[in-house]
């Protein structure tokens, strides 16, 4: 089997795998979206470059692999940022609740002092 056919087979396998994962019923994470977009853009770009040199299948396979790795890296970074922001927001909410509780306690103490 020549490189072009192997590349086409690899691209088809990647598309089928992405389709199977996409049918899991749950929304895609940022990491998964980044990986998928990277794979598609990489495969498309690789196919165009490969076609210019006479090997669109190999170009698509190589571009798809490189795009997948790059997309995963970007998606992973963004996913980690989202997680960190969610944790920070959760901590801020907890601190805000504590401040409100302390305000109520201060008001109760002030009203008790006025009564005495």
Buried (B, 14 or more C-beta within 10 A) or exposed (E): EEBBEEBBEBBEEBBEEBEEEEEEEEEBBBBBBBBBBBBBBBBBBBBEBBEEEEBBBBBBBBBBBBBBBBBBBBBBEBBEEEEEEEEEEEEEEEEEEEEEEEEEEEEEEEEEEEEE
